[in-house]
Amino acid sequence: MIKRRSFITYFSIGWLTSCFPVVLAACAPSKSSTQVTTTNPPGTGDPSAAKPITQKTADGFTVVGSVTQLEKAGYLQTKEVAVARDPANPKQLFAVNPKCTHQGCDIKWVAEEKKYECPCHDSDFAADGKVLKGPATKPLTTYSAKIVGNQVLVKV
């Protein structure tokens, strides 16, 4: 027959062992559950879905989409860059890294408010990447952007 003290000891060890994986999972760095993995080619499907960058020009700029797509969706976003028009000067483009500087979640453009929002921790960024509201403290990385013909080009 098992003594009460032995039973409590074995039960406690078993309980602690079963909690160990949960503790490890809780302490591991989390990845954004809102990451976009769609790889629609430009001009097909959802215009706001992230698309891979595929075409590079001789001067180091990369084609990220067309002006038509930019006008229709209000912005362009790939895995590497997000492009929106300057709210103060619609002829100028701002290109930023679409990862929040707080914990790396994918940001989304909110056309009505002319800003980027992080869905993970509610940081807000201006079109030029400056922090409007924390917890993020660093601005988004910016890139050079231009329009050539009907193509939007960014130098990443």
FENCOR-V542808 format. One record per residue. RES is the residue in one small letter. BURIAL is 1 if it has 16 or more other ideal C-beta (glycine too) atoms within 10 Angstrom, else 0. D_FIRST is the distance of its C-alpha to the first C-alpha in whole Angstrom. Layout:
RES&BURIAL&D_FIRST + RES&BURIAL&D_FIRST
//
This chain:
m&0&0 + i&0&4 + k&0&6 + r&0&9 + r&0&12 + s&0&10 + f&0&10 + i&0&14 + t&0&15 + y&0&14 + f&0&16 + s&0&19 + i&0&19 + g&0&19 + w&0&21 + l&0&24 + t&0&24 + s&0&25 + c&0&28 + f&0&29 + p&0&32 + v&0&33 + v&0&34 + l&0&36 + a&0&38 + a&0&39 + c&0&40 + a&0&42 + p&0&46 + s&0&46 + k&0&49 + s&0&52 + s&0&51 + t&0&54 + q&0&56 + v&1&58 + t&0&58 + t&0&61 + t&0&64 + n&0&67 + p&0&70 + p&1&72 + g&0&74 + t&0&72 + g&0&69 + d&0&68 + p&1&70 + s&1&68 + a&0&65 + a&1&64 + k&1&66 + p&0&66 + i&0&69 + t&0&71 + q&0&75 + k&0&76 + t&0&80 + a&0&82 + d&0&82 + g&0&78 + f&1&78 + t&1&75 + v&1&76 + v&1&73 + g&1&75 + s&1&78 + v&0&80 + t&0&80 + q&1&76 + l&1&76 + e&0&79 + k&0&77 + a&1&73 + g&1&74 + y&1&73 + l&1&71 + q&1&68 + t&1&67 + k&1&63 + e&1&65 + v&1&68 + a&1&69 + v&1&72 + a&1&74 + r&1&78 + d&0&79 + p&0&79 + a&0&82 + n&0&84 + p&0&83 + k&0&85 + q&0&82 + l&1&79 + f&1&75 + a&1&73 + v&1&69 + n&1&66 + p&1&64 + k&1&61 + c&1&60 + t&1&60 + h&1&57 + q&1&54 + g&0&56 + c&1&56 + d&1&59 + i&1&62 + k&1&64 + w&1&67 + v&0&68 + a&0&72 + e&0&72 + e&0&71 + k&0&73 + k&1&69 + y&1&66 + e&1&63 + c&1&59 + p&0&57 + c&1&54 + h&0&55 + d&0&58 + s&1&61 + d&1&64 + f&1&67 + a&1&71 + a&1&72 + d&1&73 + g&1&70 + k&0&70 + v&1&67 + l&0&67 + k&0&64 + g&0&61 + p&0&58 + a&1&60 + t&0&62 + k&0&64 + p&1&67 + l&1&66 + t&0&68 + t&0&71 + y&1&73 + s&0&77 + a&1&78 + k&0&81 + i&0&83 + v&0&85 + g&0&86 + n&0&84 + q&1&81 + v&1&79 + l&1&78 + v&1&76 + k&0&75 + v&1&72
//
